[in-house]
Amino acid sequence: VEIGSPDDIASFAALEPHPRSVEYLTTTLEPRQIAEFLQTEMPIRYAERIRALEKVPSWQSIPELVEVHDIHVKSFKAFRSSELEKFADVTHKALLREQPVVEKMARSVHLLHDGGITHEYVSKFLDDFLLNRIGCQVLLGHYLACRAGQRNGIIDTRCDTKRVCRVAAKAVLEMCMECTGSRPSVFIDAFSACGGKGVDDGHVPRFPYMPHVLQYIVSELLKNSCRATADMLKAHDFDPADFPINVIICADEDHVTICVADQAGGIPRGANAWSYLYTTARDGAYDGSKKLAGHGVGLPLSRLYARYLGGSLDLVSLPGYGTHAYVNLPRVESQQVEVVPDADYEYDYANLLDFTV
């Protein structure tokens, strides 16, 4: 069978992926060993995404999907024929080639919906496609980080949750000031049930995680809260100090939870904040040199990042008051296992109820 042919892709799409845990990532740090695993694993995961694209009705009539399909076939061929000595080069090129994929997929959503495909189908397709992609990006990034000599690859074994939230808040508040002329008040507090047991520094939860992923999730939640709060402050000439956004970090032995709570009136009833078609931003309304609002993928993508290692992201809207977002993440390495959607196998997603007493 010719490498990269439809039959070749189909044979790999039929194989089951092999999800890894954070425990695996923190104990498998030898680049050659990682490359040997990725050499066989990447074609399976890329083939799954190619198969998912080809199942979309009339996908060939949507230029963005055709482009994403071509990108994935190129990467599939490259990984299928890769040699260990040149694996880093193949990885670099794949990551560069795929940089525009999320934006192209976001644009294609509107065209699919306009073409009469149901909202439920589009959401399921994109959730599975992008979650599968996140896994590839993480594993390839870990390989390159280990190859570059980073001690634990892309994992920080003592990720400082409060520091990550502070960095995210600082960046988002600067963005909010530039885009809206308003700077809401953001307060960050940390608590831990493990503070006296040597697990956490004082009350700041620390756990093995990817700081850049946690920062992305918190940033997206803060962008939504800051934008809604800024709009409300402007409309009513309120004082920012009277409507603070609170970020509460807490943990027990098994989980870390981050709550982002605002007082900006809540999400309109009937609005689906998880839809890739949903955005509260008017075109151009929040454009600055940095974007406070984009294609409407920030929130659903954040939920996928949380789900990727067995966590969850949920929203609770309190109409007339505000919105509470809850990020729940397992903190034990052996329980932080990849969720890799595959059409041949059922995968469960965590939700808020899994983490509440």
C-alpha positions in Angstrom: 0.0 0.0 0.0 1.4 3.4 -1.0 2.1 5.7 2.0 -0.5 8.4 2.3 -3.0 6.7 0.0 -6.7 6.5 1.0 -6.2 2.8 1.9 -3.1 3.5 4.0 -5.0 6.3 5.9 -8.0 4.1 6.4 -5.9 1.3 7.9 -4.4 3.6 10.5 -7.8 5.3 11.2 -9.1 1.8 12.2 -6.4 1.4 14.8 -6.9 2.5 18.5 -4.9 5.4 19.8 -2.8 4.9 22.9 -3.5 7.7 25.5 -0.6 8.7 27.7 -0.7 10.0 31.3 1.2 12.9 32.9 3.0 10.2 34.8 4.3 8.9 31.5 5.3 12.4 30.3 7.3 13.1 33.5 9.1 9.8 33.5 9.7 9.4 29.8 12.2 12.2 29.0 14.6 10.5 26.6 13.9 12.0 23.2 14.7 8.9 21.2 12.3 6.8 23.3 9.5 9.4 22.9 10.2 9.6 19.1 9.8 5.8 18.8 6.4 6.0 20.3 5.3 9.0 18.3 6.5 7.4 15.0 3.7 4.9 15.3 1.2 7.0 17.3 1.0 10.1 15.2 -0.2 8.4 12.0 -3.1 6.8 14.0 -4.2 10.2 15.4 -3.7 12.1 12.1 -5.6 9.4 10.2 -8.5 9.7 12.6 -8.8 13.5 11.9 -8.5 12.9 8.2 -11.3 10.3 8.4 -13.5 12.8 10.5 -13.0 15.5 7.8 -14.0 13.2 5.0 -17.2 12.2 6.8 -18.4 15.8 6.9 -21.2 16.2 4.2 -19.9 18.2 1.2 -16.6 19.0 2.9 -14.9 19.3 -0.5 -17.1 22.4 -1.2 -15.6 24.3 1.7 -12.1 25.7 0.9 -11.0 25.8 4.5 -11.8 22.1 5.1 -10.0 21.2 1.9 -6.9 23.1 3.1 -7.0 21.5 6.5 -7.4 18.1 4.9 -4.4 18.7 2.7 -2.3 19.9 5.7 -3.2 16.7 7.6 -2.4 14.4 4.7 1.0 16.0 4.3 1.7 15.6 8.0 0.4 12.0 8.0 2.8 11.1 5.1 5.7 12.8 6.8 5.2 10.9 10.1 4.5 7.6 8.3 7.8 7.8 6.4 9.9 9.5 9.1 13.3 8.3 10.3 14.3 8.6 13.9 17.3 10.7 13.0 15.1 13.3 11.2 12.1 13.1 13.5 12.7 16.5 15.1 12.7 18.1 11.7 9.4 16.3 10.7 7.9 17.5 14.0 8.9 21.1 13.6 7.5 21.2 10.0 4.2 19.6 11.1 3.7 22.1 13.9 4.5 25.1 11.6 2.3 23.7 8.9 -0.6 23.3 11.3 -0.6 26.8 12.9 -3.6 28.1 10.9 -5.7 25.0 11.5 -7.9 26.3 14.4 -8.7 29.6 12.6 -9.6 27.7 9.4 -11.8 25.3 11.3 -13.5 28.2 13.0 -14.3 29.8 9.7 -15.6 26.6 8.2 -18.1 26.3 11.1 -20.2 29.2 9.8 -20.1 27.8 6.2 -21.2 24.3 7.5 -24.0 25.8 9.4 -25.1 28.0 6.5 -25.1 24.8 4.4 -27.8 23.3 6.6 -25.7 21.0 8.8 -27.1 20.8 12.3 -25.5 22.7 15.1 -25.2 19.5 17.2 -23.3 17.7 14.4 -20.9 20.7 13.9 -20.2 20.9 17.6 -19.5 17.2 18.0 -17.3 17.1 14.9 -15.2 20.1 16.0 -14.9 19.0 19.7 -13.6 15.6 18.7 -11.4 17.0 15.9 -9.8 19.7 18.0 -9.4 17.5 21.2 -7.6 14.9 19.1 -5.4 17.7 17.7 -4.6 19.0 21.2 -3.2 15.6 22.1 -0.9 15.6 19.1 0.3 19.1 19.8 1.1 18.3 23.5 3.0 15.1 22.7 5.0 16.7 19.9 5.7 19.7 22.0 6.9 17.5 24.9 9.2 15.7 22.6 10.8 18.9 21.3 11.0 20.3 24.9 12.8 17.2 26.1 15.1 17.3 23.0 15.9 21.0 23.9 16.9 19.9 27.4 13.9 21.1 29.4 14.0 19.2 32.6 10.5 17.7 32.6 9.5 18.5 29.0 6.4 20.7 28.9 5.2 19.6 32.3 5.9 21.8 35.4 5.8 19.2 38.2 5.1 22.0 40.7 2.9 24.3 38.6 2.1 27.4 40.7 -1.6 28.0 40.1 -1.7 31.4 41.7 1.3 32.7 39.7 -0.2 31.4 36.5 -3.6 33.1 37.3 -1.8 36.4 38.1 0.1 36.3 34.8 -3.1 35.6 32.9 -5.0 38.4 34.7 -2.2 41.0 34.1 -2.2 40.3 30.4 -6.0 40.3 30.0 -6.4 43.5 32.0 -3.9 45.3 29.7 -5.8 43.9 26.7 -9.1 45.1 28.2 -7.8 48.6 28.9 -6.5 48.8 25.3 -9.7 47.5 23.7 -12.4 49.1 25.9 -10.7 51.9 27.9 -11.8 50.2 31.1 -9.9 48.2 33.7 -12.1 45.9 35.9 -11.0 44.9 39.4 -9.6 41.3 39.5 -8.8 39.6 42.9 -7.1 36.3 43.1 -7.2 34.1 46.2 -5.8 30.6 46.8 -6.8 27.9 49.4 -5.7 24.4 50.0 -6.9 21.5 52.2 -3.4 20.2 51.9 -1.5 23.2 53.2 -0.3 21.7 56.4 0.7 18.4 54.8 3.7 19.5 52.8 1.8 19.1 49.5 1.3 22.8 48.8 3.2 26.0 49.6 1.0 27.5 52.3 -2.4 27.6 50.6 -1.3 27.9 47.0 -2.1 24.6 45.2 0.8 23.1 43.1 0.4 20.1 40.9 2.0 18.6 37.7 0.5 20.5 34.7 1.3 22.5 31.7 1.5 26.2 32.7 0.8 27.5 29.2 -2.4 25.4 29.0 -3.6 26.6 32.4 -2.8 30.2 31.5 -4.8 29.8 28.2 -7.9 28.5 30.0 -7.8 31.2 32.7 -7.1 33.9 30.2 -10.1 32.9 28.1 -12.4 32.9 31.1 -11.1 36.3 32.2 -11.4 37.8 28.7 -15.2 36.9 28.8 -15.6 38.3 32.4 -13.6 41.4 31.7 -15.4 42.2 28.4 -18.8 41.7 30.0 -17.9 43.7 33.1 -16.3 46.5 31.0 -19.5 46.7 28.9 -21.7 46.9 32.0 -19.5 49.6 33.7 -19.6 51.7 30.5 -23.3 51.4 30.0 -24.2 52.4 33.6 -21.1 54.5 34.6 -20.5 52.1 37.5 -17.3 52.0 39.7 -15.1 49.0 38.9 -14.5 48.5 42.6 -18.2 47.7 43.1 -18.2 44.8 40.6 -15.0 42.9 41.1 -14.0 39.7 39.3 -12.9 37.0 41.8 -10.6 34.2 40.9 -10.6 31.5 43.6 -8.2 28.6 43.5 -8.6 25.7 45.8 -7.6 22.1 46.1 -7.7 18.8 48.0 -5.4 15.8 47.6 -7.1 14.7 44.3 -8.2 17.8 42.5 -7.5 21.5 41.8 -10.5 23.8 41.2 -10.4 27.3 39.8 -13.5 29.5 39.9 -13.7 32.7 37.9 -16.8 34.7 39.2 -18.0 38.0 37.8 -21.0 40.3 38.5 -21.7 41.3 34.9 -25.3 40.1 34.7 -25.0 36.5 33.5 -25.3 34.8 30.1 -28.6 35.5 28.3 -31.0 32.5 28.7 -31.1 30.5 25.5 -27.5 31.4 24.5 -25.2 28.4 24.1 -21.8 29.7 25.2 -20.2 26.4 24.1 -21.2 26.8 20.5 -18.5 27.6 18.0 -21.0 30.0 16.5 -21.6 31.9 19.7 -19.8 35.2 20.4 -21.0 38.3 22.2 -18.6 40.5 20.3 -19.8 42.7 17.5 -17.4 42.6 14.5 -14.5 44.9 15.2 -15.9 46.0 18.6 -12.9 44.7 20.7 -10.1 44.9 18.2 -6.9 46.4 19.4 -3.3 45.4 18.6 -4.3 42.5 20.9 -7.7 40.8 20.5 -10.1 40.7 23.4 -12.6 38.7 21.3 -12.1 36.5 18.2 -13.9 33.8 16.3 -15.9 32.5 19.3 -13.7 29.4 19.7 -11.9 30.6 22.9 -14.4 29.2 25.4 -15.1 25.8 23.7 -11.4 25.3 23.1 -10.7 26.1 26.8 -13.2 23.4 27.7 -11.3 20.9 25.4 -8.0 21.8 27.1 -9.5 21.1 30.5 -11.1 17.8 29.2 -7.8 16.7 27.6 -6.3 15.3 30.9 -9.6 14.2 32.5 -10.8 17.6 33.8 -13.8 19.8 33.1 -14.9 23.3 32.5 -18.4 24.3 33.4 -20.4 27.6 33.4 -23.1 28.5 35.9 -25.1 31.6 34.8 -26.9 33.6 37.5 -29.3 35.7 35.5 -29.2 39.4 36.6 -26.1 38.8 38.7 -23.2 37.2 36.9 -21.4 34.1 35.7 -19.3 31.6 37.6 -16.9 29.4 35.6 -15.5 26.3 37.3 -12.3 24.6 36.0 -11.8 21.2 37.7 -8.5 19.3 37.1 -7.2 16.0 38.5 -3.9 16.6 40.3 -2.6 13.1 40.6 -0.2 12.2 37.8 -1.6 8.7 37.2 -5.1 10.1 37.0 -4.2 12.8 34.5 -4.7 10.6 31.4 -5.3 11.9 27.8 -8.8 11.8 26.4 -8.3 11.0 22.7 -11.6 11.0 20.7 -11.8 8.2 18.2 -14.8 7.2 16.1 -14.3 3.5 16.9 -14.3 3.9 20.7 -16.5 5.7 23.2 -15.0 8.3 25.5 -16.6 9.9 28.5 -16.0 13.5 29.4 -15.9 14.8 33.0 -18.3 17.4 34.2 -18.9 19.6 37.3 -20.8 16.9 39.1 -17.8 14.5 39.0 -15.9 16.9 41.2 -18.5 18.0 43.7 -19.4 16.4 47.0 
